[in-house]
Amino acid sequence: MKAVAGTMPHGDGWAFELKWDGMRLHASIADEVVELRSGSGRVITSSFPELEPLGRHLGIDAVLDGEVVVFDADRPSFSRLQQRMHTLQPSAALLQAHPVVFLIFDVLRIGGQETIALPYLDRRRLLSGLIDQKPGWQVPPHAEANGEALLDLARVRNLEGIVAKHVTSAYRPDTRSPSWIKIKIRRRQEFVIGGWLPGTGSLEGSLGSVLVGVNGPDGFTFAGAVGSGLTDPERVKLLGLVKTTAGCPFESTPSLTKKPTWVDPKVVIEVSFAEWEVGHHLRHPSYDGIRTDKDPDTVLRDIFT
């Protein structure tokens, strides 16, 4: 289940959680064996071996939903998480340098009983009784009132934002539901690559910037070119991932100063930016990393506070 982007809801009946700057993760535990899947459904159990003891800790079959993060002091660091999320067999040194924490915020099954039809608050109570806080996994707190205060706390701590969840909401897999609303502070979100432009100097003829877009009511819409933040290793990695196509994948062909190479819009990246300009293009965008855990068809434009 995913949240829609929006603004703070008014009225009673909402609970609030901090929005963690990490990677969505589903953990399925059967006979004390843990299987981890990304938000796109890819099995990534080997990437996070420190979560293997979670199965023995629970002692019961379960399906859990949450976010895996790497902390830098008291806040999640996406750049540190990048060192882990693309590594299938992390070394002991990498595990020690960038330890992950699984922040569990929902439970979909306990034993042989599905819990997705239960109201949000009931699932949270079950979760709190199921999980003991450990260094590798935690159940983060939620607030059943005063979402503005939690949003202010997120601003002070320079966090990504909060998520408002209706207290009666069932868990609806594979849907983006208005019963969950993400209220974002930091201007950073996922985009899908639809092409690239050649660079200048040593990058002439090679990738200088990527052309990105988001899905919307009019189709796959161009959002701008992103070159800042790209390192040579990342350029090589991106060129190895994208697949060239004959035509422009955007719903309207953008006006560009260089001849683009169009690609199949399947590769998702994370981008920071100052704001959305008039015309729905990004101002001062900067590349943050690849998001292999995201389904390109679900990438939409976020709303920020």
Contacts in CASP RR format, 6 or more apart in sequence:
PFRMAT RR
TARGET T0000
AUTHOR 0000-0000-0000
METHOD contacts of the structure
MODEL  1
MKAVAGTMPHGDGWAFELKWDGMRLHASIADEVVELRSGSGRVITSSFPE
LEPLGRHLGIDAVLDGEVVVFDADRPSFSRLQQRMHTLQPSAALLQAHPV
VFLIFDVLRIGGQETIALPYLDRRRLLSGLIDQKPGWQVPPHAEANGEAL
LDLARVRNLEGIVAKHVTSAYRPDTRSPSWIKIKIRRRQEFVIGGWLPGT
GSLEGSLGSVLVGVNGPDGFTFAGAVGSGLTDPERVKLLGLVKTTAGCPF
ESTPSLTKKPTWVDPKVVIEVSFAEWEVGHHLRHPSYDGIRTDKDPDTVL
RDIFT
1 65 0 8 1.000
1 106 0 8 1.000
1 171 0 8 1.000
1 172 0 8 1.000
1 173 0 8 1.000
1 174 0 8 1.000
1 175 0 8 1.000
1 176 0 8 1.000
1 177 0 8 1.000
1 180 0 8 1.000
2 175 0 8 1.000
2 176 0 8 1.000
2 177 0 8 1.000
2 180 0 8 1.000
2 298 0 8 1.000
3 163 0 8 1.000
3 165 0 8 1.000
3 176 0 8 1.000
3 177 0 8 1.000
3 180 0 8 1.000
3 181 0 8 1.000
3 182 0 8 1.000
4 176 0 8 1.000
4 177 0 8 1.000
4 178 0 8 1.000
4 180 0 8 1.000
4 181 0 8 1.000
4 182 0 8 1.000
5 181 0 8 1.000
5 182 0 8 1.000
5 184 0 8 1.000
5 300 0 8 1.000
5 301 0 8 1.000
5 302 0 8 1.000
5 303 0 8 1.000
6 181 0 8 1.000
6 182 0 8 1.000
6 183 0 8 1.000
6 303 0 8 1.000
7 181 0 8 1.000
7 183 0 8 1.000
7 303 0 8 1.000
7 305 0 8 1.000
8 147 0 8 1.000
8 148 0 8 1.000
8 151 0 8 1.000
8 164 0 8 1.000
8 183 0 8 1.000
8 305 0 8 1.000
9 164 0 8 1.000
9 181 0 8 1.000
13 166 0 8 1.000
13 167 0 8 1.000
13 168 0 8 1.000
14 147 0 8 1.000
14 164 0 8 1.000
14 165 0 8 1.000
14 166 0 8 1.000
14 167 0 8 1.000
15 120 0 8 1.000
15 121 0 8 1.000
15 124 0 8 1.000
15 142 0 8 1.000
15 143 0 8 1.000
15 144 0 8 1.000
15 164 0 8 1.000
15 165 0 8 1.000
15 166 0 8 1.000
15 167 0 8 1.000
16 142 0 8 1.000
16 143 0 8 1.000
16 144 0 8 1.000
16 146 0 8 1.000
16 147 0 8 1.000
16 150 0 8 1.000
16 151 0 8 1.000
16 162 0 8 1.000
16 163 0 8 1.000
16 164 0 8 1.000
16 165 0 8 1.000
17 105 0 8 1.000
17 140 0 8 1.000
17 141 0 8 1.000
17 142 0 8 1.000
17 143 0 8 1.000
17 162 0 8 1.000
17 163 0 8 1.000
17 165 0 8 1.000
18 140 0 8 1.000
18 150 0 8 1.000
18 153 0 8 1.000
18 154 0 8 1.000
18 159 0 8 1.000
18 161 0 8 1.000
18 162 0 8 1.000
18 163 0 8 1.000
19 154 0 8 1.000
19 159 0 8 1.000
19 160 0 8 1.000
19 161 0 8 1.000
19 162 0 8 1.000
19 163 0 8 1.000
19 182 0 8 1.000
19 183 0 8 1.000
19 184 0 8 1.000
20 67 0 8 1.000
20 69 0 8 1.000
20 76 0 8 1.000
20 103 0 8 1.000
20 140 0 8 1.000
20 159 0 8 1.000
20 160 0 8 1.000
21 69 0 8 1.000
21 75 0 8 1.000
21 76 0 8 1.000
21 77 0 8 1.000
21 78 0 8 1.000
21 81 0 8 1.000
21 159 0 8 1.000
21 160 0 8 1.000
21 186 0 8 1.000
22 67 0 8 1.000
22 68 0 8 1.000
22 69 0 8 1.000
22 76 0 8 1.000
22 78 0 8 1.000
22 81 0 8 1.000
23 38 0 8 1.000
23 67 0 8 1.000
23 68 0 8 1.000
23 69 0 8 1.000
23 81 0 8 1.000
23 85 0 8 1.000
23 293 0 8 1.000
24 38 0 8 1.000
24 39 0 8 1.000
24 65 0 8 1.000
24 66 0 8 1.000
24 67 0 8 1.000
24 293 0 8 1.000
25 36 0 8 1.000
25 37 0 8 1.000
25 38 0 8 1.000
25 39 0 8 1.000
25 44 0 8 1.000
25 48 0 8 1.000
25 65 0 8 1.000
25 66 0 8 1.000
25 67 0 8 1.000
25 68 0 8 1.000
25 102 0 8 1.000
26 36 0 8 1.000
26 37 0 8 1.000
26 39 0 8 1.000
26 41 0 8 1.000
26 63 0 8 1.000
26 64 0 8 1.000
26 65 0 8 1.000
26 66 0 8 1.000
26 108 0 8 1.000
27 34 0 8 1.000
27 35 0 8 1.000
27 36 0 8 1.000
27 51 0 8 1.000
27 54 0 8 1.000
27 62 0 8 1.000
27 63 0 8 1.000
27 64 0 8 1.000
27 65 0 8 1.000
27 66 0 8 1.000
27 102 0 8 1.000
27 104 0 8 1.000
28 34 0 8 1.000
28 35 0 8 1.000
28 36 0 8 1.000
28 37 0 8 1.000
28 62 0 8 1.000
28 63 0 8 1.000
29 35 0 8 1.000
29 54 0 8 1.000
29 55 0 8 1.000
29 58 0 8 1.000
29 59 0 8 1.000
29 60 0 8 1.000
29 61 0 8 1.000
29 62 0 8 1.000
29 63 0 8 1.000
29 64 0 8 1.000
30 61 0 8 1.000
31 61 0 8 1.000
32 55 0 8 1.000
32 56 0 8 1.000
32 58 0 8 1.000
32 59 0 8 1.000
33 55 0 8 1.000
34 45 0 8 1.000
34 51 0 8 1.000
34 52 0 8 1.000
34 54 0 8 1.000
34 55 0 8 1.000
35 43 0 8 1.000
35 45 0 8 1.000
36 43 0 8 1.000
36 44 0 8 1.000
36 45 0 8 1.000
36 47 0 8 1.000
36 48 0 8 1.000
36 51 0 8 1.000
37 43 0 8 1.000
37 44 0 8 1.000
38 44 0 8 1.000
38 292 0 8 1.000
38 293 0 8 1.000
39 293 0 8 1.000
39 294 0 8 1.000
39 295 0 8 1.000
40 292 0 8 1.000
40 293 0 8 1.000
40 294 0 8 1.000
40 295 0 8 1.000
42 292 0 8 1.000
42 293 0 8 1.000
44 88 0 8 1.000
44 293 0 8 1.000
45 52 0 8 1.000
46 88 0 8 1.000
46 89 0 8 1.000
47 84 0 8 1.000
47 85 0 8 1.000
47 87 0 8 1.000
47 88 0 8 1.000
47 90 0 8 1.000
48 68 0 8 1.000
48 84 0 8 1.000
48 100 0 8 1.000
48 102 0 8 1.000
49 90 0 8 1.000
49 95 0 8 1.000
50 95 0 8 1.000
50 99 0 8 1.000
50 100 0 8 1.000
50 136 0 8 1.000
51 68 0 8 1.000
51 100 0 8 1.000
51 102 0 8 1.000
51 136 0 8 1.000
51 137 0 8 1.000
54 102 0 8 1.000
54 137 0 8 1.000
57 132 0 8 1.000
57 134 0 8 1.000
57 137 0 8 1.000
58 130 0 8 1.000
58 131 0 8 1.000
60 110 0 8 1.000
60 111 0 8 1.000
60 130 0 8 1.000
61 109 0 8 1.000
61 110 0 8 1.000
61 111 0 8 1.000
61 112 0 8 1.000
62 107 0 8 1.000
62 109 0 8 1.000
62 110 0 8 1.000
62 111 0 8 1.000
62 130 0 8 1.000
63 107 0 8 1.000
63 108 0 8 1.000
63 109 0 8 1.000
64 104 0 8 1.000
64 106 0 8 1.000
64 107 0 8 1.000
64 108 0 8 1.000
64 127 0 8 1.000
65 104 0 8 1.000
65 105 0 8 1.000
65 106 0 8 1.000
65 107 0 8 1.000
65 108 0 8 1.000
65 171 0 8 1.000
66 102 0 8 1.000
66 103 0 8 1.000
66 104 0 8 1.000
66 105 0 8 1.000
66 106 0 8 1.000
67 102 0 8 1.000
67 103 0 8 1.000
67 105 0 8 1.000
68 81 0 8 1.000
68 85 0 8 1.000
68 100 0 8 1.000
68 101 0 8 1.000
68 102 0 8 1.000
68 103 0 8 1.000
69 76 0 8 1.000
69 77 0 8 1.000
69 81 0 8 1.000
69 100 0 8 1.000
69 101 0 8 1.000
69 103 0 8 1.000
70 76 0 8 1.000
70 77 0 8 1.000
70 80 0 8 1.000
70 81 0 8 1.000
70 83 0 8 1.000
70 84 0 8 1.000
70 98 0 8 1.000
70 99 0 8 1.000
70 100 0 8 1.000
70 101 0 8 1.000
71 77 0 8 1.000
71 101 0 8 1.000
72 80 0 8 1.000
74 157 0 8 1.000
75 157 0 8 1.000
75 158 0 8 1.000
75 159 0 8 1.000
76 159 0 8 1.000
78 270 0 8 1.000
78 288 0 8 1.000
79 288 0 8 1.000
80 98 0 8 1.000
81 98 0 8 1.000
81 100 0 8 1.000
82 288 0 8 1.000
82 289 0 8 1.000
83 94 0 8 1.000
83 97 0 8 1.000
83 98 0 8 1.000
84 90 0 8 1.000
84 94 0 8 1.000
84 98 0 8 1.000
84 100 0 8 1.000
85 292 0 8 1.000
85 293 0 8 1.000
86 290 0 8 1.000
86 292 0 8 1.000
87 94 0 8 1.000
99 135 0 8 1.000
99 136 0 8 1.000
100 136 0 8 1.000
101 135 0 8 1.000
101 136 0 8 1.000
101 137 0 8 1.000
101 138 0 8 1.000
102 136 0 8 1.000
102 137 0 8 1.000
102 138 0 8 1.000
103 137 0 8 1.000
103 138 0 8 1.000
103 139 0 8 1.000
103 140 0 8 1.000
104 127 0 8 1.000
104 131 0 8 1.000
104 137 0 8 1.000
104 138 0 8 1.000
104 139 0 8 1.000
104 140 0 8 1.000
105 127 0 8 1.000
105 139 0 8 1.000
105 140 0 8 1.000
105 142 0 8 1.000
106 123 0 8 1.000
106 124 0 8 1.000
106 127 0 8 1.000
106 171 0 8 1.000
107 115 0 8 1.000
107 123 0 8 1.000
107 126 0 8 1.000
107 127 0 8 1.000
107 130 0 8 1.000
108 114 0 8 1.000
108 115 0 8 1.000
108 116 0 8 1.000
108 171 0 8 1.000
108 173 0 8 1.000
109 115 0 8 1.000
109 116 0 8 1.000
110 126 0 8 1.000
110 130 0 8 1.000
115 122 0 8 1.000
115 123 0 8 1.000
115 126 0 8 1.000
115 171 0 8 1.000
116 170 0 8 1.000
116 171 0 8 1.000
116 172 0 8 1.000
116 173 0 8 1.000
117 170 0 8 1.000
117 171 0 8 1.000
118 126 0 8 1.000
118 170 0 8 1.000
118 171 0 8 1.000
119 167 0 8 1.000
119 168 0 8 1.000
119 169 0 8 1.000
119 170 0 8 1.000
120 165 0 8 1.000
120 166 0 8 1.000
120 167 0 8 1.000
120 168 0 8 1.000
120 169 0 8 1.000
120 170 0 8 1.000
120 171 0 8 1.000
120 179 0 8 1.000
121 144 0 8 1.000
121 167 0 8 1.000
121 168 0 8 1.000
123 171 0 8 1.000
124 142 0 8 1.000
127 139 0 8 1.000
128 139 0 8 1.000
131 137 0 8 1.000
131 138 0 8 1.000
131 139 0 8 1.000
133 139 0 8 1.000
142 165 0 8 1.000
143 149 0 8 1.000
143 150 0 8 1.000
144 167 0 8 1.000
147 162 0 8 1.000
147 164 0 8 1.000
150 162 0 8 1.000
151 161 0 8 1.000
151 162 0 8 1.000
151 183 0 8 1.000
151 185 0 8 1.000
151 305 0 8 1.000
153 159 0 8 1.000
154 160 0 8 1.000
154 161 0 8 1.000
154 162 0 8 1.000
154 185 0 8 1.000
155 185 0 8 1.000
158 186 0 8 1.000
159 185 0 8 1.000
159 186 0 8 1.000
160 184 0 8 1.000
160 185 0 8 1.000
160 186 0 8 1.000
160 188 0 8 1.000
161 182 0 8 1.000
161 183 0 8 1.000
161 184 0 8 1.000
161 185 0 8 1.000
161 186 0 8 1.000
161 305 0 8 1.000
162 182 0 8 1.000
162 183 0 8 1.000
163 180 0 8 1.000
163 181 0 8 1.000
163 182 0 8 1.000
163 183 0 8 1.000
164 180 0 8 1.000
164 181 0 8 1.000
164 183 0 8 1.000
165 179 0 8 1.000
165 180 0 8 1.000
165 181 0 8 1.000
166 179 0 8 1.000
166 180 0 8 1.000
169 177 0 8 1.000
169 179 0 8 1.000
169 180 0 8 1.000
170 179 0 8 1.000
172 179 0 8 1.000
176 298 0 8 1.000
176 300 0 8 1.000
182 302 0 8 1.000
183 303 0 8 1.000
183 305 0 8 1.000
184 302 0 8 1.000
184 303 0 8 1.000
184 304 0 8 1.000
184 305 0 8 1.000
185 304 0 8 1.000
185 305 0 8 1.000
186 272 0 8 1.000
186 304 0 8 1.000
187 272 0 8 1.000
187 273 0 8 1.000
187 274 0 8 1.000
187 275 0 8 1.000
187 304 0 8 1.000
188 270 0 8 1.000
188 271 0 8 1.000
188 272 0 8 1.000
188 273 0 8 1.000
188 288 0 8 1.000
189 270 0 8 1.000
189 271 0 8 1.000
189 301 0 8 1.000
189 302 0 8 1.000
190 268 0 8 1.000
190 269 0 8 1.000
190 270 0 8 1.000
190 271 0 8 1.000
190 291 0 8 1.000
190 294 0 8 1.000
190 299 0 8 1.000
191 212 0 8 1.000
191 213 0 8 1.000
191 214 0 8 1.000
191 223 0 8 1.000
191 226 0 8 1.000
191 268 0 8 1.000
191 269 0 8 1.000
191 270 0 8 1.000
191 271 0 8 1.000
191 299 0 8 1.000
192 212 0 8 1.000
192 213 0 8 1.000
192 214 0 8 1.000
192 215 0 8 1.000
192 220 0 8 1.000
192 265 0 8 1.000
192 266 0 8 1.000
192 267 0 8 1.000
192 268 0 8 1.000
192 269 0 8 1.000
192 296 0 8 1.000
192 299 0 8 1.000
193 210 0 8 1.000
193 211 0 8 1.000
193 212 0 8 1.000
193 238 0 8 1.000
193 242 0 8 1.000
193 263 0 8 1.000
193 265 0 8 1.000
193 267 0 8 1.000
193 268 0 8 1.000
193 269 0 8 1.000
194 210 0 8 1.000
194 211 0 8 1.000
194 212 0 8 1.000
194 213 0 8 1.000
194 220 0 8 1.000
194 242 0 8 1.000
194 249 0 8 1.000
194 250 0 8 1.000
194 262 0 8 1.000
194 263 0 8 1.000
194 264 0 8 1.000
194 265 0 8 1.000
195 210 0 8 1.000
195 211 0 8 1.000
195 242 0 8 1.000
195 249 0 8 1.000
195 260 0 8 1.000
195 261 0 8 1.000
195 262 0 8 1.000
195 263 0 8 1.000
196 207 0 8 1.000
196 208 0 8 1.000
196 209 0 8 1.000
196 210 0 8 1.000
196 211 0 8 1.000
196 238 0 8 1.000
196 239 0 8 1.000
196 242 0 8 1.000
196 260 0 8 1.000
196 261 0 8 1.000
196 263 0 8 1.000
197 207 0 8 1.000
197 208 0 8 1.000
197 209 0 8 1.000
197 210 0 8 1.000
197 211 0 8 1.000
197 225 0 8 1.000
197 256 0 8 1.000
197 258 0 8 1.000
197 260 0 8 1.000
197 261 0 8 1.000
198 204 0 8 1.000
198 205 0 8 1.000
198 206 0 8 1.000
198 207 0 8 1.000
198 208 0 8 1.000
198 258 0 8 1.000
198 259 0 8 1.000
198 261 0 8 1.000
199 205 0 8 1.000
199 206 0 8 1.000
199 207 0 8 1.000
199 208 0 8 1.000
199 209 0 8 1.000
199 258 0 8 1.000
200 208 0 8 1.000
203 235 0 8 1.000
206 235 0 8 1.000
206 239 0 8 1.000
207 230 0 8 1.000
207 235 0 8 1.000
207 238 0 8 1.000
207 239 0 8 1.000
208 227 0 8 1.000
208 230 0 8 1.000
208 235 0 8 1.000
209 225 0 8 1.000
209 226 0 8 1.000
209 227 0 8 1.000
209 230 0 8 1.000
210 225 0 8 1.000
210 226 0 8 1.000
210 227 0 8 1.000
210 230 0 8 1.000
210 238 0 8 1.000
210 269 0 8 1.000
210 287 0 8 1.000
211 222 0 8 1.000
211 224 0 8 1.000
211 225 0 8 1.000
211 250 0 8 1.000
211 254 0 8 1.000
211 256 0 8 1.000
211 260 0 8 1.000
212 222 0 8 1.000
212 223 0 8 1.000
212 224 0 8 1.000
212 225 0 8 1.000
212 226 0 8 1.000
212 269 0 8 1.000
212 271 0 8 1.000
212 282 0 8 1.000
212 285 0 8 1.000
213 220 0 8 1.000
213 221 0 8 1.000
213 222 0 8 1.000
213 223 0 8 1.000
213 224 0 8 1.000
213 250 0 8 1.000
213 265 0 8 1.000
213 299 0 8 1.000
214 220 0 8 1.000
214 221 0 8 1.000
214 223 0 8 1.000
214 299 0 8 1.000
214 300 0 8 1.000
214 301 0 8 1.000
215 221 0 8 1.000
215 297 0 8 1.000
215 298 0 8 1.000
215 299 0 8 1.000
215 300 0 8 1.000
216 300 0 8 1.000
216 301 0 8 1.000
218 251 0 8 1.000
219 251 0 8 1.000
220 249 0 8 1.000
220 250 0 8 1.000
220 251 0 8 1.000
220 265 0 8 1.000
221 250 0 8 1.000
221 251 0 8 1.000
221 252 0 8 1.000
221 280 0 8 1.000
222 250 0 8 1.000
222 252 0 8 1.000
222 254 0 8 1.000
222 281 0 8 1.000
223 280 0 8 1.000
223 281 0 8 1.000
223 282 0 8 1.000
223 301 0 8 1.000
224 254 0 8 1.000
224 281 0 8 1.000
224 282 0 8 1.000
224 285 0 8 1.000
225 256 0 8 1.000
225 285 0 8 1.000
226 269 0 8 1.000
226 271 0 8 1.000
226 282 0 8 1.000
226 285 0 8 1.000
226 286 0 8 1.000
226 287 0 8 1.000
227 285 0 8 1.000
227 286 0 8 1.000
227 287 0 8 1.000
228 284 0 8 1.000
228 285 0 8 1.000
228 286 0 8 1.000
228 287 0 8 1.000
229 286 0 8 1.000
229 287 0 8 1.000
229 288 0 8 1.000
230 238 0 8 1.000
230 287 0 8 1.000
234 287 0 8 1.000
234 289 0 8 1.000
234 290 0 8 1.000
237 290 0 8 1.000
238 267 0 8 1.000
238 269 0 8 1.000
238 290 0 8 1.000
241 267 0 8 1.000
241 290 0 8 1.000
242 263 0 8 1.000
242 264 0 8 1.000
242 266 0 8 1.000
242 267 0 8 1.000
243 263 0 8 1.000
243 264 0 8 1.000
243 266 0 8 1.000
244 261 0 8 1.000
244 262 0 8 1.000
244 263 0 8 1.000
244 264 0 8 1.000
245 262 0 8 1.000
245 263 0 8 1.000
245 264 0 8 1.000
246 262 0 8 1.000
247 262 0 8 1.000
248 254 0 8 1.000
248 260 0 8 1.000
248 262 0 8 1.000
249 262 0 8 1.000
249 263 0 8 1.000
249 264 0 8 1.000
249 265 0 8 1.000
265 296 0 8 1.000
266 296 0 8 1.000
267 290 0 8 1.000
267 296 0 8 1.000
268 290 0 8 1.000
268 291 0 8 1.000
268 292 0 8 1.000
268 294 0 8 1.000
268 295 0 8 1.000
268 296 0 8 1.000
268 299 0 8 1.000
269 287 0 8 1.000
269 288 0 8 1.000
269 289 0 8 1.000
269 290 0 8 1.000
269 291 0 8 1.000
270 287 0 8 1.000
270 288 0 8 1.000
270 289 0 8 1.000
270 290 0 8 1.000
270 291 0 8 1.000
271 282 0 8 1.000
271 285 0 8 1.000
271 286 0 8 1.000
271 287 0 8 1.000
271 288 0 8 1.000
272 285 0 8 1.000
272 286 0 8 1.000
272 288 0 8 1.000
273 282 0 8 1.000
273 283 0 8 1.000
273 284 0 8 1.000
273 285 0 8 1.000
273 286 0 8 1.000
274 282 0 8 1.000
274 283 0 8 1.000
274 284 0 8 1.000
275 283 0 8 1.000
276 282 0 8 1.000
276 283 0 8 1.000
276 301 0 8 1.000
277 283 0 8 1.000
280 301 0 8 1.000
END
